[in-house]
Amino acid sequence: MGVVEAISERSKNSSVEGNAEFRDTYSSASCLPSSPSTPSPPPLPPPSPPAFGLGLIRKPSPDVPVFREAPAFRNGETCGSPTTDPIHVAMTLDANYLRGTMAAVLSILQHSTCPENVVFHFLWARFEPDIFSSIKATFPYLNFKVYRFYTNRVRGKISKSIRQALDQPLNYARIYLADIIPNDVKRVIYLDSDLVMVDDIAKLWGIDLGDKVLAAPEYCHANFTNYFTNAFWSDQSLSQTFRGRQPCYFNTGVMVVDVDKWRQGGYTQKVEEWMVVQKQKRIYHLGSLPPFLLVLAGNIKAVDHRWNQHGLGGDNIEGKCRSLHPGPISLLHWSGKGKPWLRLDSRKPCTVDHLWAPYDLYRSSKHGFEE
């Protein structure tokens, strides 16, 4: 049976007031049957291109992978109401990483005590109805919204990095998260698409940020100098940026963000300022990560390392296999060049890739999730 889809624009919930370039929002709620006692108003059409309408069955696009339908995950008895106790999760939507996104969503729901309380906020660079349809077909009960990220906001600020994937505008969307998601969302967990959760996300959500704007696992023994060029360290006006704070590395693929504090502190503008300096002086090599470090390193809420077992994709050049770090694990993250679905398909997987495989919903996969 085909999936009947309808998309409605809900601009009033989509962005910071006055920021007109972040207005296109599509919600899964518009695709759910309305209550008999509370008829819903007819959906408004999205701006461009035309949305597929109610009652129109879409055929799968050959450019979008076909996934198996995930089971419905229901709340436990101790859960609060999804409307009063939501857990907000933000991710980007990219056709090249869609298989990873599906696995990440499945892992979050499967290990959550209150899966119906998890609200997903997906950011995409352009309107792609086939991807929207794919999410609805794979997760019919998922509570999610999709927001348009207008890439012209960053195109003039992106400098070439050591890996092409790091140069994609959507990789910078996390910087503008507070401008895109609704004002009533006060906190959000940002997650990359190349990871799986193996613990209850409510534990990460419940971390006390104190007076900090961001929480993430912190690595103070990393060689921090490697993240910036000689042009940065030799210029005292730049290198003194870290004076008075311990420069500790953190990975921006797993972050708990106080959205209100981010907005109030003008952190989007602070990160952008370093991107402008980068265009002028070439002070780093690694895409969207270094400007985050320049603004926030040494001034975040440190989270247990179990919440980001990162680097499983190897380095950014060759993507060689890496082993797990010792200690407990709540989240596995294939940051780096190598992605588990590509290595599994090539029949040259790393050992750690078999930990990702059980969450793979790709229909052609023989190693994925089975009900």
C-alpha positions in Angstrom: 0.0 0.0 0.0 1.3 3.4 -0.9 1.8 6.2 1.7 -0.7 9.0 1.5 1.1 12.3 2.2 0.1 15.9 2.8 2.4 18.7 3.7 1.4 21.9 5.3 3.4 25.0 5.8 3.4 26.2 9.4 5.5 29.4 9.2 4.3 30.8 12.5 6.4 28.1 14.3 9.4 28.0 12.1 11.9 30.7 13.0 13.1 33.6 15.0 10.7 36.5 14.6 11.8 38.9 11.8 14.2 36.4 10.2 12.2 35.9 7.0 14.8 33.7 5.3 13.9 30.8 7.7 10.2 30.3 7.1 9.6 27.0 5.2 8.4 24.4 7.7 6.8 21.0 7.1 5.2 19.0 9.9 4.4 15.3 10.3 1.3 16.4 12.2 -0.3 17.5 8.9 0.0 13.9 7.7 -1.8 12.3 10.6 -5.6 11.6 10.6 -7.5 14.2 12.4 -9.7 13.5 15.4 -13.4 12.9 14.5 -14.4 15.5 17.2 -11.8 18.0 16.1 -11.7 18.5 12.3 -8.5 20.0 11.1 -8.3 22.9 8.7 -7.2 22.2 5.1 -3.4 22.2 4.7 -1.7 25.2 3.2 0.5 24.5 0.2 4.3 24.9 0.7 6.0 27.7 -1.2 8.0 25.9 -3.9 8.0 23.4 -5.5 4.4 22.3 -5.2 3.7 19.8 -2.5 2.1 16.5 -3.2 -1.5 16.7 -2.0 -3.8 14.8 0.3 -4.9 11.6 -1.4 -2.1 11.4 -3.9 0.1 8.3 -3.6 3.7 8.8 -4.5 5.9 6.2 -6.1 9.4 5.8 -4.6 12.0 7.9 -6.3 15.0 5.9 -7.7 17.3 8.5 -6.1 16.0 7.9 -2.6 16.8 4.5 -0.8 13.8 2.4 0.1 13.7 1.5 3.8 11.7 -1.1 5.8 9.0 0.2 8.0 10.1 0.5 11.7 7.8 -0.8 14.4 5.8 1.6 16.5 7.6 2.4 19.8 5.3 3.3 22.7 5.9 5.1 26.0 6.5 3.3 29.2 4.1 3.7 32.2 6.3 6.2 33.9 6.4 8.7 31.0 4.9 12.1 31.1 2.8 13.6 28.4 4.5 14.1 25.0 3.2 17.7 25.0 4.4 18.6 28.4 7.7 16.6 28.6 9.1 16.6 25.0 12.7 15.8 24.2 13.8 17.9 21.2 16.3 16.4 18.8 17.7 18.2 15.8 19.4 16.6 12.8 20.1 17.5 9.2 18.6 15.7 6.2 20.9 14.9 3.3 20.1 12.3 0.6 23.7 11.1 0.9 23.4 10.5 4.6 19.7 9.4 4.7 20.6 5.8 5.5 22.5 7.0 8.5 19.7 9.3 9.6 17.2 6.4 9.5 19.5 4.2 11.6 20.1 7.0 14.1 16.4 7.7 14.5 15.7 4.0 15.0 18.4 3.6 17.6 17.0 6.6 19.6 13.5 5.3 19.6 14.5 1.7 20.4 16.5 2.6 23.5 14.2 5.4 24.7 11.9 4.8 27.7 9.6 7.5 26.4 9.9 7.3 22.6 6.6 9.1 21.9 8.1 12.1 23.8 10.9 12.6 21.3 10.3 15.3 18.8 12.6 15.4 15.8 13.5 18.7 14.0 15.1 18.0 10.6 17.0 20.6 8.7 17.3 20.3 4.9 18.8 22.5 2.2 16.0 22.2 -0.2 12.4 20.9 -0.5 12.6 17.2 -1.2 9.2 15.5 -1.0 10.6 12.1 -1.7 12.7 12.3 1.5 9.8 13.5 3.5 7.7 10.7 2.1 10.5 8.2 3.0 10.6 9.3 6.6 6.8 9.0 6.9 6.7 5.6 5.3 9.6 4.3 7.5 8.4 5.9 10.8 4.6 6.4 10.4 4.2 7.4 14.1 7.2 9.7 14.3 6.7 13.2 15.7 8.8 15.4 13.4 9.1 18.7 11.6 11.3 19.7 8.7 12.8 23.1 8.2 14.4 24.8 5.3 18.0 25.9 5.8 18.8 28.6 3.2 22.4 27.9 2.2 23.0 31.4 0.9 23.5 32.4 4.5 26.8 30.5 4.6 28.0 30.1 1.0 30.2 33.2 1.1 31.7 32.3 4.4 32.7 28.7 3.7 36.4 28.0 3.1 37.7 24.8 1.5 38.7 22.2 4.1 40.7 18.9 4.0 37.6 16.9 3.1 34.8 17.8 0.6 32.0 16.6 2.8 33.0 19.2 5.4 32.5 22.0 2.9 28.8 21.3 2.3 26.6 24.2 3.5 24.3 21.8 5.4 27.3 21.0 7.6 27.0 24.5 8.9 23.3 24.4 9.7 24.0 23.6 13.3 25.3 27.2 13.7 21.9 28.6 12.8 19.8 26.1 14.8 18.5 28.8 17.2 17.4 30.9 14.2 15.5 28.0 12.6 13.6 26.0 15.2 10.5 27.5 17.0 11.0 30.0 19.8 9.1 27.8 22.2 11.9 25.2 22.0 14.2 26.1 24.8 16.7 23.2 24.6 17.7 20.9 21.8 20.0 17.9 21.3 21.9 18.2 18.1 23.1 15.0 16.5 25.0 14.1 13.4 23.6 11.4 11.1 26.5 9.0 11.3 25.8 7.7 14.8 23.6 5.4 16.8 22.3 5.8 20.4 22.6 2.7 22.6 21.2 4.3 25.8 18.1 6.3 26.8 18.3 9.8 25.3 16.4 11.1 28.3 19.6 10.8 30.3 21.4 13.1 27.9 18.5 15.5 27.8 18.4 15.7 31.5 21.9 17.0 32.0 22.2 20.2 34.0 23.9 22.9 31.9 24.1 25.3 34.8 25.1 28.7 33.3 26.6 27.2 30.1 25.1 27.5 26.7 26.2 24.0 25.5 27.1 20.6 26.9 29.2 18.0 25.2 31.9 15.4 26.0 35.2 17.4 26.4 38.7 16.2 25.7 41.3 18.3 27.4 44.3 16.1 26.6 43.9 16.4 22.8 46.6 18.2 20.9 44.6 21.4 20.5 47.3 23.1 18.4 46.5 20.7 15.5 43.1 22.3 14.9 44.5 25.6 13.8 47.2 26.7 11.4 50.5 28.5 12.1 48.9 31.7 10.8 46.6 31.5 13.8 49.2 30.6 16.5 51.8 33.1 15.2 49.3 36.0 15.4 49.0 37.1 19.0 45.8 39.0 18.4 44.2 35.7 17.4 45.9 33.1 19.6 45.1 35.2 22.8 41.5 34.2 22.1 42.1 31.2 24.5 43.6 33.3 27.2 41.9 32.7 30.6 40.2 29.4 29.5 41.4 25.9 29.1 41.2 25.1 25.4 39.6 21.7 25.3 38.4 19.9 22.2 34.7 18.9 21.8 33.0 17.2 18.9 30.0 19.2 17.5 28.2 16.1 16.3 26.7 15.6 19.8 25.6 18.7 21.6 23.0 19.7 24.2 22.2 23.3 23.5 20.4 25.9 25.6 18.7 27.6 22.7 17.6 30.7 24.7 21.1 31.3 26.0 22.5 30.8 22.5 20.1 33.5 21.1 20.6 35.9 24.0 24.4 35.6 23.8 24.5 36.1 20.0 26.5 33.0 19.5 25.6 32.6 15.8 27.1 36.0 15.1 30.2 35.1 17.2 30.8 31.9 15.2 30.2 33.8 11.9 32.8 36.4 12.8 35.5 33.6 13.0 34.3 32.3 9.6 35.0 35.7 8.2 38.5 35.8 9.7 39.1 32.3 8.2 38.3 33.6 4.7 40.9 36.3 5.1 43.7 34.5 6.9 43.2 30.7 6.6 43.5 29.9 10.4 42.0 26.3 10.4 41.3 23.3 8.1 38.3 21.4 9.5 35.0 22.9 8.3 32.5 24.0 10.9 34.2 22.6 14.0 37.1 25.2 14.6 34.8 28.3 14.8 32.8 26.5 17.5 36.0 25.8 19.4 37.2 29.4 19.0 34.0 30.6 20.6 33.2 27.9 23.2 36.2 25.7 23.9 36.9 25.6 27.6 33.6 27.2 28.4 31.1 24.3 28.0 29.4 21.9 30.4 31.5 18.7 30.2 29.6 15.5 29.6 30.7 11.9 30.2 32.7 10.6 27.3 30.3 7.7 27.0 27.9 10.1 25.1 30.2 10.4 22.1 32.4 7.5 21.2 33.6 9.4 18.2 36.2 8.8 15.5 34.9 5.4 14.5 35.0 6.6 10.8 38.7 6.9 11.1 40.7 10.0 10.2 39.6 12.7 7.7 42.0 11.6 4.9 42.0 7.8 4.7 39.2 6.7 7.1 41.2 3.7 8.4 39.6 1.4 11.0 39.7 2.4 14.6 38.9 0.4 17.8 36.5 1.5 20.6 37.9 3.5 23.4 37.8 1.8 26.8 34.9 2.5 29.1 31.1 2.5 29.0 29.3 3.5 25.8 26.0 5.3 25.3 26.5 6.6 21.8 28.6 5.4 18.9 29.7 8.0 16.3 31.3 7.3 13.0 32.9 10.8 12.6 35.7 10.8 10.1 35.9 9.8 6.4 34.6 6.2 6.7 30.9 5.6 7.1 29.6 2.2 8.2 27.0 1.7 5.5 29.5 2.3 2.8 32.1 0.0 4.3 29.5 -2.7 4.9 28.3 -2.5 1.3 31.8 -2.7 0.0 32.3 -5.9 2.0 35.3 -4.3 3.7 33.8 -3.4 7.0 35.7 -2.4 10.2 34.9 -4.4 13.3 33.0 -1.5 14.8 30.7 -1.2 11.7 28.9 -4.4 12.8 27.6 -2.4 15.8 25.8 -0.1 13.4 24.4 -2.8 11.2 21.5 -3.9 13.5 19.9 -0.4 13.1 20.2 -0.4 9.3 16.7 -0.2 7.8 17.8 -0.1 4.2 15.6 -2.6 2.3 18.4 -4.2 0.3 20.5 -4.7 3.4 20.9 -8.2 4.7 22.4 -7.2 8.0 19.8 -4.6 9.2 17.0 -4.4 11.8 14.5 -7.2 11.9 11.3 -7.0 13.9 
